[in-house]
């Protein structure tokens, strides 16, 4: 039997792909693409040249060896 049965509903999961998400920033050092999925934003970022991106992520909350995103949304992973 293929497809959902009479008693099941199909679950549609939102998704995004880099190849189909339009470019929103096209700068010499970075290309950014953003897709809105329900209440989340998915970002695809490409660095076409060799860049040290560490300074951009300095100051994120968390332990120095495991920095976390500063977004207010809850994390699905647990600290170990």
KOLMI-323753 format. One record per atom (N, C-alpha, C): atom name; x, y, z negated; residue in three letters. Coordinates in Angstrom, 3 decimals, padded with zeros to 6 digits. Atoms other than C-alpha are relative to their C-alpha. Layout:
N
atome X Y Z residu
CA X Y Z ALA
...
//
This chain:
80
atome X Y Z residu
N 000.844 -001.173 000.000 UNK
CA 000.000 000.000 000.000 UNK
C 000.892 001.240 000.000 UNK
N -000.819 -001.206 -000.054 UNK
CA 001.464 003.356 000.953 UNK
C -000.809 001.206 -000.437 UNK
N 000.667 -001.217 000.460 UNK
CA 000.674 006.764 -000.489 UNK
C -000.670 -000.195 -001.337 UNK
N 000.639 000.092 001.309 UNK
CA -001.182 007.563 -003.698 UNK
C -001.314 -000.778 000.081 UNK
N 001.267 000.733 000.036 UNK
CA -004.069 005.325 -004.719 UNK
C -001.126 000.964 -000.354 UNK
N 001.153 -000.847 000.329 UNK
CA -007.563 006.626 -005.428 UNK
C 000.119 000.605 -001.384 UNK
N -000.081 -000.437 001.392 UNK
CA -006.666 006.999 -009.105 UNK
C 001.264 000.804 -000.301 UNK
N -001.229 -000.764 000.187 UNK
CA -003.342 008.775 -008.600 UNK
C -000.038 001.231 000.888 UNK
N -000.142 -001.200 -000.816 UNK
CA -002.629 012.269 -007.373 UNK
C 001.455 000.132 000.405 UNK
N -001.365 -000.235 -000.452 UNK
CA 000.419 013.121 -005.336 UNK
C 000.587 001.158 -000.798 UNK
N -000.695 -001.057 000.729 UNK
CA 002.921 015.171 -007.314 UNK
C 000.940 000.683 000.985 UNK
N -000.843 -000.770 -000.912 UNK
CA 004.491 017.911 -005.231 UNK
C 001.035 000.738 -000.834 UNK
N -001.099 -000.631 000.717 UNK
CA 007.890 018.973 -006.522 UNK
C 000.597 001.073 000.893 UNK
N -000.592 -001.052 -000.830 UNK
CA 009.185 022.335 -005.300 UNK
C 001.483 -000.284 000.226 UNK
N -001.404 000.219 -000.301 UNK
CA 012.588 022.275 -003.665 UNK
C 000.540 001.098 000.893 UNK
N -000.677 -000.978 -000.847 UNK
CA 015.111 024.410 -001.843 UNK
C 001.252 -000.644 000.568 UNK
N -001.222 000.479 -000.627 UNK
CA 017.971 023.706 000.520 UNK
C 000.801 001.200 000.489 UNK
N -000.855 -001.105 -000.430 UNK
CA 020.916 025.902 001.353 UNK
C -000.236 000.331 001.472 UNK
N 000.150 -000.217 -001.438 UNK
CA 020.295 025.435 005.081 UNK
C -001.292 000.722 000.370 UNK
N 001.271 -000.646 -000.321 UNK
CA 016.718 026.761 004.903 UNK
C -000.292 001.240 -000.844 UNK
N 000.182 -001.175 000.848 UNK
CA 017.100 029.476 002.241 UNK
C 000.695 001.192 000.661 UNK
N -000.615 -001.143 -000.698 UNK
CA 017.685 032.910 003.825 UNK
C 001.106 000.673 -000.815 UNK
N -001.104 -000.725 000.631 UNK
CA 020.842 034.889 003.083 UNK
C -000.524 001.328 -000.520 UNK
N 000.427 -001.279 000.561 UNK
CA 020.169 037.789 000.710 UNK
C 001.175 000.942 -000.225 UNK
N -001.212 -000.815 000.135 UNK
CA 023.763 039.003 000.193 UNK
C 001.059 -000.628 000.899 UNK
N -001.058 000.481 -000.886 UNK
CA 026.419 038.690 002.874 UNK
C 001.144 000.993 -000.061 UNK
N -001.140 -000.888 000.215 UNK
CA 029.585 040.377 001.611 UNK
C 001.279 -000.742 000.394 UNK
N -001.244 000.669 -000.401 UNK
CA 033.211 039.689 002.572 UNK
C 000.452 -001.099 -000.963 UNK
N -000.482 001.009 000.944 UNK
CA 033.863 037.732 -000.643 UNK
C -001.066 -000.982 -000.478 UNK
N 001.045 000.911 000.475 UNK
CA 030.470 036.073 -001.270 UNK
C -001.225 000.040 000.922 UNK
N 001.288 000.109 -000.687 UNK
CA 027.355 034.830 000.482 UNK
C -000.974 -000.578 -001.013 UNK
N 000.981 000.451 000.984 UNK
CA 024.269 034.487 -001.720 UNK
C -001.339 -000.250 000.669 UNK
N 001.341 000.357 -000.455 UNK
CA 020.951 032.791 -001.029 UNK
C -000.826 -000.308 -001.233 UNK
N 000.862 000.216 001.164 UNK
CA 018.054 032.814 -003.509 UNK
C -001.353 -000.538 000.440 UNK
N 001.333 000.562 -000.248 UNK
CA 014.861 030.751 -003.576 UNK
C -000.758 -000.012 -001.319 UNK
N 000.866 000.021 001.179 UNK
CA 011.992 031.176 -006.046 UNK
C -000.803 -001.298 000.010 UNK
N 000.737 001.257 000.147 UNK
CA 010.575 027.834 -007.242 UNK
C -000.820 000.079 -001.269 UNK
N 000.878 -000.190 001.153 UNK
CA 007.592 028.297 -009.519 UNK
C 000.576 001.113 -000.868 UNK
N -000.526 -001.020 000.914 UNK
CA 009.126 030.119 -012.516 UNK
C 001.527 -000.013 -000.073 UNK
N -001.462 000.075 -000.017 UNK
CA 012.777 029.358 -011.624 UNK
C 000.558 000.643 001.265 UNK
N -000.712 -000.501 -001.162 UNK
CA 015.275 030.970 -009.283 UNK
C 001.182 -000.924 000.254 UNK
N -001.123 000.847 -000.400 UNK
CA 017.688 028.716 -007.398 UNK
C 000.937 000.872 000.823 UNK
N -000.984 -000.798 -000.729 UNK
CA 020.910 030.316 -006.142 UNK
C 001.027 -000.906 000.655 UNK
N -001.084 000.656 -000.727 UNK
CA 023.309 029.033 -003.506 UNK
C 001.026 001.083 000.259 UNK
N -001.042 -001.012 -000.161 UNK
CA 026.581 030.943 -003.591 UNK
C 001.218 -000.623 000.656 UNK
N -001.156 000.481 -000.732 UNK
CA 029.478 030.507 -001.180 UNK
C 001.055 001.093 000.004 UNK
N -001.130 -000.922 -000.031 UNK
CA 032.892 032.135 -001.442 UNK
C 000.842 -000.347 001.229 UNK
N -000.740 000.343 -001.214 UNK
CA 034.348 032.218 002.111 UNK
C 001.498 000.265 -000.087 UNK
N -001.433 -000.250 000.209 UNK
CA 037.708 033.473 000.814 UNK
C 000.361 -000.460 -001.400 UNK
N -000.460 000.441 001.318 UNK
CA 039.807 032.370 -002.158 UNK
C -000.146 001.146 -000.997 UNK
N 000.294 -001.032 000.994 UNK
CA 038.482 034.357 -005.147 UNK
C 000.025 -000.617 -001.387 UNK
N 000.063 000.432 001.395 UNK
CA 039.017 034.030 -008.895 UNK
C -001.285 000.565 -000.591 UNK
N 001.302 -000.444 000.498 UNK
CA 035.399 034.197 -010.137 UNK
C -000.092 -000.017 -001.522 UNK
N 000.032 000.099 001.460 UNK
CA 036.310 033.628 -013.814 UNK
C -000.392 001.313 -000.682 UNK
N 000.390 -001.243 000.678 UNK
CA 036.023 037.345 -014.752 UNK
C -001.503 000.278 000.070 UNK
N 001.438 -000.228 -000.122 UNK
CA 032.409 037.382 -013.518 UNK
C -000.787 -000.788 -001.030 UNK
N 000.695 000.850 000.960 UNK
CA 031.499 034.649 -015.999 UNK
C 000.487 000.223 -001.432 UNK
N -000.512 -000.301 001.343 UNK
CA 033.445 036.067 -018.967 UNK
C -001.128 000.585 -000.847 UNK
N 000.992 -000.552 000.908 UNK
CA 031.278 036.794 -021.960 UNK
C -001.300 -000.770 -000.076 UNK
N 001.211 000.805 000.122 UNK
CA 028.640 034.126 -021.418 UNK
C -000.063 -000.607 -001.392 UNK
N 000.165 000.570 001.330 UNK
CA 027.197 032.791 -024.653 UNK
C 000.518 -001.434 -000.045 UNK
N -000.401 001.391 000.177 UNK
CA 028.427 029.511 -026.059 UNK
C 001.429 -000.116 -000.466 UNK
N -001.372 000.269 000.411 UNK
CA 031.607 027.899 -027.104 UNK
C 000.959 000.365 001.121 UNK
N -000.947 -000.420 -001.032 UNK
CA 034.724 029.097 -025.285 UNK
C 000.256 -001.075 001.061 UNK
N -000.289 001.057 -000.965 UNK
CA 035.270 025.699 -023.658 UNK
C -001.236 -000.437 000.767 UNK
N 001.244 000.381 -000.660 UNK
CA 031.593 025.215 -022.741 UNK
C -000.960 001.184 000.031 UNK
N 000.902 -001.159 -000.030 UNK
CA 030.028 028.590 -021.893 UNK
C -001.361 -000.379 000.577 UNK
N 001.362 000.249 -000.462 UNK
CA 026.287 028.672 -021.290 UNK
C -000.530 001.217 000.727 UNK
N 000.667 -001.086 -000.701 UNK
CA 024.086 030.759 -019.076 UNK
C -000.717 000.889 -001.022 UNK
N 000.649 -000.913 000.929 UNK
CA 022.675 033.856 -020.792 UNK
C -001.473 000.199 000.316 UNK
N 001.409 -000.096 -000.366 UNK
CA 019.252 033.357 -019.202 UNK
C -000.880 -000.336 -001.197 UNK
N 000.864 000.283 001.149 UNK
CA 016.366 033.418 -021.709 UNK
C -000.791 -001.304 000.124 UNK
N 000.773 001.235 -000.143 UNK
CA 014.854 030.204 -020.286 UNK
C 000.619 -001.120 -000.821 UNK
N -000.546 001.078 000.827 UNK
CA 015.218 027.078 -022.449 UNK
C 000.825 -000.969 000.821 UNK
N -000.865 000.974 -000.656 UNK
CA 017.898 024.566 -021.606 UNK
C -000.576 -001.395 -000.205 UNK
N 000.469 001.371 000.118 UNK
CA 016.981 020.964 -020.932 UNK
C 001.050 -000.924 -000.578 UNK
N -001.056 000.838 000.571 UNK
CA 020.324 019.645 -022.104 UNK
C 000.234 000.384 -001.454 UNK
N -000.272 -000.248 001.412 UNK
CA 021.305 019.315 -025.729 UNK
C 001.504 000.131 -000.224 UNK
N -001.406 -000.133 000.380 UNK
CA 024.587 020.425 -027.252 UNK
C 000.434 -001.282 -000.693 UNK
N -000.507 001.219 000.639 UNK
CA 026.737 017.492 -028.335 UNK
C 001.098 000.328 -000.949 UNK
//
